Amino acid sequence: MSAPFSRVDAVYAAARWGWFMATFLLLGAASYAPFLFRARTALHRTDPDVARELARRAAVIGLVASLTLLGLALLRLYLQALTLVDPGEPVTGEFLRAVLSSSWGKGWLRQVAMVVLATLAFAAAFSGAGARLGWLVASAASGGLGVTAGMTGHANTARAG
């Protein structure tokens, strides 16, 4: 029989699910990008006010999702480190650096880089200043976030088996 789950286990599971949900929101918001939406519809010609409002809403969703991901990244790093130390042992900065230097940690750093890029891009898309470039970068960063997902799991080990 396995050991009972602790609060840390429950919070870590919730943080991981939160990460997945926020990632899906970010991917969905970026896939809306007005230049992609225009390729499929003529809404920007028939009702430009509605098209602008939909773009604004998608940018807000992407911005909220990316900010949520930043917070969850810090929480996940701490909780992952907490599961690797002995009970009662503190998580030190040196230990966090060791976790981040692992192959999984490097994948997390790549994910965070994509999330920071997406945050800046969605902010630009929302503000209207450089909106087209913001949407292009947000779409690329969300794709990068999807690519880096495989760099943080068991598939990213030094050897198979």
JOMO-V778344 format. One line per field, one symbol per residue. burial: I if it has 24 or more other ideal C-beta (glycine too) atoms within 12 Angstrom, else O. A space follows every 50 residues. Layout:
burial: ???
This chain:
burial: OOOOOOOIOOOIOOIIOIIOOIIOIIIOIIIIIIIOIOOOOOOOOOOOOO IOOOIIOIIOIIIIIIIIIIOIIOIIIIIIIIIOOOOOOOOOOOOIOOII OOOIIOIIIIIIIIIIIIIIIIIIIIOOOOIOOIIIIIIOIIOIIIOIIO IIOOOOOOOOO
